[in-house]
Amino acid sequence: MVRLLRHRQTKGLATDRPYLNHRATSLLYQPNRNNLPFQVLRSDRILAFGRLPVLTFGNPGNMVKVSYFTSEQIMSFVLQPWQVVFVALSAWVNQRQQQIIEFQNAEIEALLKKLGKKRVLLTDDQRRLLAVKGKALGRKALMELTTIVTPDTILRWHRDLVAKKWDYSDRRRKKPGRPRVRQVIVDLVLRLAKDNLTWGFDRIQGALANVGYHICDTTIGNILKAHGVQPAPDRQRTGSWSTFLKAHWEVLAAIDLTTIEVWTKGGLVTFYLLFVMELKTRRVHFVGCTANPHEAWMKQTARELTNFEDGFLTGKRYLLMDRDTKFCKAFRDILRGEGVDSVRLPPQSPNLNAHIERFFGSLKSECLDKMIFFGQRSLQNAVRQFLAHYHGERNHQGLSNKIIEPREEVGQDHGEIEFRNRLGGLLRYYHRKAA
């Protein structure tokens, strides 16, 4: 509150009250140099008794403006109905926005507590967006908000953006240099090196020249070194297992055992199922099943597999097998006597016999695991039904999604579509009806 104290008469002005000229409605005051209360400076409006004074502060030199308004002027400031509605709506919108901001702050705080001390990794685009938005708010406003990064970090990102704008990196001339080798040539070099283990740099260079690509042997060496491909002598000694298998497709087969639980009169019994696969064609032969694969049973299966008339291993030279004790020495001797060498794989290496292991996965997931078997006969019938579906009705990804033994209806584009089911609908095959 400003109190107007009595002041001595100055330049003919009354000192018992502020100067109230009948022509003034606005008085300007300012403290004088002698620290006296107030000094009249000027008046510019007419004064009428009964008017209300209004004081305004903040002018230069601690000036105080005393304005007088009539009751009619005050009544003219009463808000209109539409103004009241507008003010209420603005207040509601402001409250709503404040609630949304508080909710987002609480959500961000919960997320930060969940992450703990883990750092939030942002992309360059996300940093750029936060920098632009944060600069518009300012550091003081950011300090009052809950942010995933500190205000100083956001402002630093903004400074980096400004610096990048003026570094003129896009105008710099790129230094001339040797052009990179085209990717098609790189892929071809790697293909030639992996398909031909004995080929050196010069041999690969000649093969590339045959197809129109002319590069030096040093470049070939750099390409192979960058992709971890060893030179020809080392490549030749460390050939891959897949390369070995493909080189012996015609004479190579694999054998293995799997188990399944079967209900019998004596309770739940584990049965062993013996299968042999021809790796080139993926054909599978079901040798038999038994609850006790003893040496005599294994020797009999070896004689059946190597029968010169209809034995599944006729014409094969190598048989891949693991080190299971059921593949006993007597079993291997019979195979060797018929010209089939047993290739015993290292211990605990199922990937080296991956083709038949993948067959076991399909057999169990598509058939055996979805059934309960009562007796050996039901098990044998299910396996035979699956093998019929496996050979003549199932597409194989390892064979370019083709069927091992396709029938005549495969590939037809006319006729009504029918389906054939096995084992009560567990195995289905769709085909067009023959004309």
C-alpha positions as CSV (number, residue, x, y, z in Angstrom):
1,M,0.0,0.0,0.0
2,V,1.2,3.5,-0.8
3,R,0.6,6.2,1.7
4,L,0.6,9.8,0.5
5,L,2.1,11.8,3.4
6,R,2.0,15.6,3.8
7,H,4.7,17.4,2.1
8,R,5.7,21.0,2.1
9,Q,4.5,23.3,-0.5
10,T,6.7,23.1,-3.6
11,K,6.3,25.5,-6.5
12,G,2.9,26.7,-5.3
13,L,1.4,23.3,-4.8
14,A,-0.6,22.3,-1.7
15,T,1.1,20.0,0.7
16,D,-1.8,18.9,2.9
17,R,-3.0,16.4,0.3
18,P,-1.9,15.2,-3.1
19,Y,-2.4,17.7,-5.9
20,L,-6.0,17.4,-7.0
21,N,-6.6,19.7,-9.8
22,H,-10.2,19.9,-11.0
23,R,-8.8,19.1,-14.5
24,A,-6.8,16.0,-13.5
25,T,-7.8,12.4,-13.2
26,S,-4.3,10.9,-13.3
27,L,-1.4,11.9,-11.1
28,L,2.2,10.8,-11.5
29,Y,4.5,10.7,-8.4
30,Q,8.1,10.0,-7.9
31,P,10.3,10.1,-4.7
32,N,12.6,13.1,-4.7
33,R,16.3,13.1,-4.0
34,N,15.8,14.2,-0.4
35,N,14.0,10.9,0.3
36,L,10.7,12.9,0.7
37,P,7.5,11.0,0.2
38,F,6.3,12.1,-3.2
39,Q,6.5,15.0,-5.7
40,V,3.9,15.9,-8.2
41,L,5.2,15.7,-11.8
42,R,2.2,16.2,-14.1
43,S,-1.5,15.8,-14.6
44,D,-3.4,15.1,-17.8
45,R,-7.0,14.3,-17.0
46,I,-10.0,16.0,-15.4
47,L,-10.7,15.1,-11.7
48,A,-14.2,14.8,-10.3
49,F,-14.9,14.0,-6.6
50,G,-16.3,10.6,-5.9
51,R,-14.1,8.7,-8.4
52,L,-12.0,5.7,-7.4
53,P,-8.2,5.9,-7.4
54,V,-6.1,3.1,-9.1
55,L,-2.3,3.0,-8.4
56,T,0.1,1.5,-11.0
57,F,3.8,0.7,-10.1
58,G,6.9,-0.2,-12.0
59,N,7.7,2.9,-14.0
60,P,11.3,4.0,-14.3
61,G,12.6,5.8,-11.2
62,N,10.0,4.2,-8.9
63,M,7.2,6.3,-10.4
64,V,3.7,5.7,-9.2
65,K,0.7,6.5,-11.3
66,V,-2.6,7.2,-9.6
67,S,-5.6,6.9,-11.9
68,Y,-9.2,7.8,-11.1
69,F,-12.1,6.1,-12.8
70,T,-15.8,6.8,-12.5
71,S,-18.4,4.2,-11.6
72,E,-19.7,4.3,-15.2
73,Q,-16.1,3.4,-16.4
74,I,-15.9,0.5,-13.9
75,M,-19.3,-0.9,-15.0
76,S,-18.1,-0.9,-18.5
77,F,-15.5,-3.6,-17.6
78,V,-18.2,-6.2,-16.5
79,L,-17.6,-9.4,-18.6
80,Q,-20.2,-10.3,-21.2
81,P,-21.8,-13.9,-21.1
82,W,-19.7,-15.1,-24.0
83,Q,-16.6,-13.9,-22.3
84,V,-17.5,-15.8,-19.1
85,V,-18.0,-19.0,-21.2
86,F,-14.7,-18.4,-22.9
87,V,-12.8,-17.9,-19.6
88,A,-14.4,-21.0,-18.1
89,L,-13.6,-23.1,-21.2
90,S,-10.0,-21.9,-21.1
91,A,-9.7,-22.8,-17.5
92,W,-11.1,-26.3,-18.2
93,V,-8.7,-26.9,-21.1
94,N,-5.8,-25.7,-19.0
95,Q,-6.8,-28.1,-16.2
96,R,-7.2,-30.9,-18.6
97,Q,-3.8,-30.3,-20.2
98,Q,-2.2,-30.2,-16.7
99,Q,-3.8,-33.6,-15.9
100,I,-2.4,-35.1,-19.1
101,I,1.1,-33.7,-18.3
102,E,0.9,-35.1,-14.8
103,F,-0.1,-38.5,-16.1
104,Q,2.7,-38.6,-18.6
105,N,5.2,-37.6,-16.0
106,A,4.0,-40.4,-13.7
107,E,4.3,-42.8,-16.6
108,I,7.8,-41.7,-17.4
109,E,8.8,-42.0,-13.7
110,A,7.5,-45.6,-13.6
111,L,9.4,-46.5,-16.8
112,L,12.6,-45.0,-15.4
113,K,12.2,-46.9,-12.1
114,K,11.6,-50.1,-14.1
115,L,14.8,-49.6,-16.1
116,G,16.8,-48.7,-13.0
117,K,20.3,-47.8,-14.0
118,K,20.0,-49.0,-17.5
119,R,20.8,-46.5,-20.1
120,V,18.0,-45.6,-22.6
121,L,19.5,-46.0,-26.1
122,L,18.0,-43.5,-28.6
123,T,18.5,-43.3,-32.4
124,D,19.8,-40.1,-34.1
125,D,16.3,-39.2,-35.2
126,Q,14.9,-39.5,-31.7
127,R,17.7,-37.4,-30.3
128,R,17.1,-34.8,-33.0
129,L,13.4,-34.6,-32.2
130,L,14.0,-34.2,-28.5
131,A,16.7,-31.5,-29.1
132,V,14.3,-29.4,-31.2
133,K,11.4,-29.8,-28.8
134,G,13.6,-29.2,-25.7
135,K,15.2,-26.1,-27.0
136,A,11.8,-24.5,-27.5
137,L,10.9,-25.2,-23.8
138,G,14.2,-24.0,-22.3
139,R,16.3,-25.3,-19.5
140,K,14.1,-23.9,-16.7
141,A,11.0,-25.6,-18.0
142,L,12.8,-28.9,-18.6
143,M,14.0,-29.0,-15.0
144,E,10.4,-29.0,-13.9
145,L,9.5,-31.9,-16.1
146,T,10.2,-35.6,-15.8
147,T,12.5,-36.5,-18.7
148,I,14.4,-39.7,-19.8
149,V,17.5,-37.6,-20.1
150,T,18.8,-34.5,-18.3
151,P,18.0,-31.0,-19.7
152,D,21.7,-30.5,-20.2
153,T,21.8,-33.5,-22.5
154,I,18.9,-32.2,-24.6
155,L,20.5,-28.8,-24.9
156,R,23.8,-30.4,-25.9
157,W,22.1,-32.3,-28.6
158,H,20.6,-29.0,-29.8
159,R,24.1,-27.5,-29.9
160,D,25.3,-30.4,-31.9
161,L,22.5,-29.9,-34.4
162,V,23.5,-26.3,-34.8
163,A,27.1,-27.2,-35.2
164,K,26.3,-29.8,-37.9
165,K,24.3,-27.2,-39.8
166,W,27.3,-25.0,-40.3
167,D,30.1,-27.5,-40.8
168,Y,29.5,-27.6,-44.6
169,S,30.3,-31.3,-44.7
170,D,28.0,-31.8,-47.7
171,R,30.1,-29.3,-49.7
172,R,33.4,-31.0,-49.1
173,R,34.8,-32.7,-52.2
174,K,35.3,-36.4,-51.8
175,K,38.9,-37.4,-52.2
176,P,39.5,-39.6,-55.3
177,G,40.5,-43.2,-54.6
178,R,40.3,-46.7,-55.8
179,P,36.7,-47.8,-56.4
180,R,35.4,-50.7,-54.4
181,V,35.0,-54.2,-55.9
182,R,31.4,-54.7,-57.0
183,Q,29.4,-57.0,-54.8
184,V,28.5,-59.4,-57.6
185,I,32.3,-60.1,-58.1
186,V,32.8,-60.6,-54.3
187,D,29.9,-63.1,-54.2
188,L,31.2,-65.0,-57.2
189,V,34.8,-65.1,-55.7
190,L,33.4,-66.6,-52.4
191,R,31.3,-69.1,-54.3
192,L,34.2,-70.3,-56.4
193,A,36.4,-70.6,-53.4
194,K,33.9,-72.6,-51.3
195,D,32.8,-74.9,-54.2
196,N,36.4,-75.7,-55.2
197,L,38.6,-76.3,-52.2
198,T,41.7,-76.9,-54.3
199,W,41.5,-73.6,-56.3
200,G,44.1,-71.0,-55.5
201,F,44.0,-67.2,-56.3
202,D,45.3,-67.6,-59.8
203,R,42.8,-70.4,-60.6
204,I,39.9,-68.3,-59.3
205,Q,41.2,-65.3,-61.3
206,G,41.1,-67.3,-64.5
207,A,37.6,-68.6,-63.8
208,L,36.4,-65.0,-63.3
209,A,38.1,-63.9,-66.6
210,N,36.0,-66.6,-68.3
211,V,32.8,-64.9,-67.3
212,G,34.0,-61.4,-68.0
213,Y,35.4,-60.2,-64.7
214,H,39.0,-59.1,-64.7
215,I,40.6,-58.5,-61.3
216,C,44.1,-59.3,-60.0
217,D,44.9,-62.2,-57.7
218,T,45.8,-59.9,-54.9
219,T,42.3,-58.5,-54.8
220,I,41.0,-62.1,-54.7
221,G,43.2,-62.8,-51.7
222,N,42.0,-59.7,-49.9
223,I,38.3,-60.6,-50.6
224,L,38.8,-64.1,-49.2
225,K,40.8,-62.8,-46.2
226,A,38.1,-60.3,-45.4
227,H,35.4,-63.0,-45.3
228,G,37.4,-65.5,-43.3
229,V,38.1,-67.9,-46.2
230,Q,41.5,-69.6,-45.9
231,P,43.9,-70.1,-48.8
232,A,43.6,-73.3,-51.0
233,P,46.0,-75.5,-49.0
234,D,44.3,-74.8,-45.7
235,R,40.8,-75.0,-47.3
236,Q,41.6,-78.4,-48.8
237,R,42.5,-79.8,-45.3
238,T,39.5,-78.3,-43.6
239,G,36.7,-79.3,-45.9
240,S,33.2,-79.0,-44.6
241,W,31.0,-81.9,-43.6
242,S,28.3,-80.9,-46.1
243,T,30.9,-80.9,-48.9
244,F,31.9,-84.5,-48.0
245,L,28.3,-85.7,-47.9
246,K,27.5,-84.1,-51.3
247,A,30.6,-85.7,-52.8
248,H,29.3,-89.2,-51.7
249,W,25.5,-88.8,-52.2
250,E,25.2,-91.8,-54.4
251,V,26.8,-94.3,-52.0
252,L,26.0,-92.8,-48.6
253,A,23.3,-93.8,-46.1
254,A,22.5,-93.1,-42.5
255,I,21.1,-95.3,-39.7
256,D,19.8,-94.6,-36.2
257,L,17.4,-95.6,-33.5
258,T,14.6,-93.8,-31.8
259,T,12.3,-94.8,-28.9
260,I,8.6,-94.6,-28.1
261,E,6.5,-95.7,-25.1
262,V,3.9,-98.3,-25.8
263,W,1.2,-99.8,-23.5
264,T,1.3,-103.6,-23.4
265,K,-0.1,-106.3,-21.1
266,G,2.9,-105.8,-18.9
267,G,2.5,-102.0,-18.6
268,L,4.3,-99.2,-20.3
269,V,7.2,-100.5,-22.4
270,T,9.9,-98.7,-24.3
271,F,10.2,-99.8,-27.9
272,Y,13.2,-99.1,-30.2
273,L,12.5,-98.2,-33.8
274,L,15.4,-98.7,-36.4
275,F,15.4,-96.6,-39.6
276,V,17.8,-96.3,-42.5
277,M,17.9,-93.2,-44.8
278,E,19.3,-92.8,-48.3
279,L,20.7,-89.3,-48.1
280,K,20.5,-88.3,-51.7
281,T,16.8,-89.1,-52.2
282,R,15.8,-88.9,-48.5
283,R,14.0,-92.2,-48.9
284,V,13.6,-93.9,-45.5
285,H,13.3,-97.6,-44.7
286,F,11.7,-98.9,-41.5
287,V,13.8,-101.9,-40.5
288,G,11.8,-102.9,-37.5
289,C,10.9,-102.3,-33.8
290,T,11.6,-104.2,-30.7
291,A,11.6,-103.8,-26.9
292,N,15.1,-105.5,-26.7
293,P,17.5,-104.7,-29.5
294,H,20.1,-107.3,-28.6
295,E,23.0,-108.5,-30.7
296,A,21.2,-111.3,-32.4
297,W,18.4,-108.9,-33.5
298,M,20.9,-106.4,-34.8
299,K,22.8,-109.0,-36.8
300,Q,19.6,-110.1,-38.4
301,T,18.8,-106.5,-39.5
302,A,22.2,-106.2,-41.0
303,R,21.7,-109.3,-43.1
304,E,18.3,-108.0,-44.3
305,L,19.7,-104.6,-45.2
306,T,22.5,-106.0,-47.3
307,N,20.5,-108.7,-49.1
308,F,21.7,-108.7,-52.7
309,E,18.2,-108.9,-54.1
310,D,16.2,-106.3,-52.3
311,G,18.4,-105.0,-49.5
312,F,18.1,-101.3,-48.8
313,L,21.8,-100.8,-48.6
314,T,22.5,-102.5,-51.9
315,G,25.0,-100.4,-53.9
316,K,25.9,-98.2,-50.8
317,R,29.5,-97.9,-49.7
318,Y,29.2,-95.9,-46.4
319,L,26.8,-96.0,-43.5
320,L,26.7,-93.1,-41.0
321,M,26.0,-94.1,-37.4
322,D,26.6,-92.8,-33.9
323,R,28.5,-94.7,-31.2
324,D,25.5,-96.3,-29.6
325,T,26.5,-99.7,-28.2
326,K,23.5,-101.3,-30.0
327,F,25.6,-100.9,-33.3
328,C,27.8,-103.7,-32.0
329,K,31.0,-105.0,-33.6
330,A,29.2,-108.1,-35.0
331,F,26.7,-105.8,-36.7
332,R,29.5,-103.7,-38.3
333,D,31.4,-106.8,-39.4
334,I,28.4,-108.1,-41.3
335,L,28.1,-104.8,-43.1
336,R,31.8,-104.7,-43.9
337,G,31.6,-108.2,-45.3
338,E,29.0,-106.9,-47.8
339,G,31.1,-103.9,-48.8
340,V,29.5,-101.3,-46.6
341,D,31.9,-99.3,-44.3
342,S,30.5,-98.1,-41.0
343,V,31.4,-94.4,-40.5
344,R,31.1,-93.9,-36.7
345,L,30.5,-90.3,-35.8
346,P,32.2,-88.5,-32.8
347,P,30.4,-88.7,-29.5
348,Q,27.5,-86.2,-28.8
349,S,27.4,-84.9,-32.4
350,P,23.8,-85.3,-33.7
351,N,24.4,-82.5,-36.2
352,L,26.7,-84.8,-38.2
353,N,23.7,-87.1,-38.8
354,A,21.3,-84.2,-39.2
355,H,19.2,-85.7,-42.1
356,I,17.9,-88.7,-40.1
357,E,17.6,-86.6,-37.0
358,R,15.4,-84.2,-38.8
359,F,13.3,-87.2,-40.0
360,F,12.8,-88.3,-36.4
361,G,11.7,-84.8,-35.5
362,S,9.0,-84.9,-38.2
363,L,8.0,-88.5,-37.3
364,K,7.4,-87.6,-33.7
365,S,5.9,-84.1,-34.1
366,E,3.4,-85.1,-36.9
367,C,2.5,-88.6,-35.8
368,L,3.9,-90.5,-32.8
369,D,3.6,-87.7,-30.2
370,K,-0.1,-87.2,-31.1
371,M,-1.1,-90.9,-30.5
372,I,-1.2,-93.4,-27.7
373,F,-0.2,-96.9,-28.7
374,F,-1.5,-100.1,-27.3
375,G,0.6,-103.0,-28.5
376,Q,3.4,-103.3,-31.0
377,R,1.0,-103.8,-34.0
378,S,-0.6,-100.4,-33.6
379,L,2.8,-98.8,-33.5
380,Q,4.0,-100.5,-36.7
381,N,0.8,-99.6,-38.5
382,A,1.2,-95.9,-37.6
383,V,4.8,-95.9,-38.7
384,R,3.9,-97.5,-42.1
385,Q,1.1,-94.9,-42.6
386,F,3.5,-92.1,-41.9
387,L,6.2,-93.4,-44.3
388,A,3.6,-93.7,-47.1
389,H,2.7,-90.1,-46.5
390,Y,6.3,-89.1,-46.1
391,H,7.3,-90.6,-49.5
392,G,4.3,-89.9,-51.7
393,E,2.4,-87.0,-50.1
394,R,4.7,-84.7,-48.2
395,N,6.8,-81.9,-49.6
396,H,10.4,-81.6,-48.4
397,Q,12.3,-78.4,-48.1
398,G,15.6,-80.2,-48.5
399,L,14.5,-81.3,-52.0
400,S,13.4,-77.8,-53.2
401,N,9.9,-78.4,-51.7
402,K,9.2,-81.4,-53.8
403,I,7.7,-84.9,-53.1
404,I,10.1,-87.8,-53.0
405,E,7.9,-90.2,-55.0
406,P,5.3,-88.0,-56.7
407,R,2.2,-89.5,-58.3
408,E,0.6,-88.6,-61.6
409,E,-1.8,-86.1,-60.1
410,V,1.0,-83.9,-58.8
411,G,1.2,-80.6,-60.7
412,Q,-2.2,-80.8,-62.4
413,D,-4.1,-77.5,-62.8
414,H,-7.6,-78.7,-63.6
415,G,-10.1,-80.9,-61.8
416,E,-11.7,-80.8,-58.5
417,I,-9.5,-80.5,-55.4
418,E,-9.7,-83.5,-53.1
419,F,-7.8,-84.6,-50.0
420,R,-6.7,-87.9,-48.6
421,N,-6.3,-88.4,-44.8
422,R,-4.4,-91.0,-42.8
423,L,-4.5,-91.9,-39.2
424,G,-7.9,-90.3,-38.7
425,G,-6.9,-87.0,-40.2
426,L,-3.5,-86.5,-38.6
427,L,-1.9,-86.7,-42.0
428,R,-3.6,-84.9,-45.0
429,Y,-2.7,-84.7,-48.6
430,Y,-4.5,-82.3,-51.1
431,H,-4.6,-83.1,-54.8
432,R,-6.7,-82.7,-57.9
433,K,-9.1,-85.4,-58.9
434,A,-7.8,-87.4,-61.9
435,A,-9.8,-86.8,-65.1
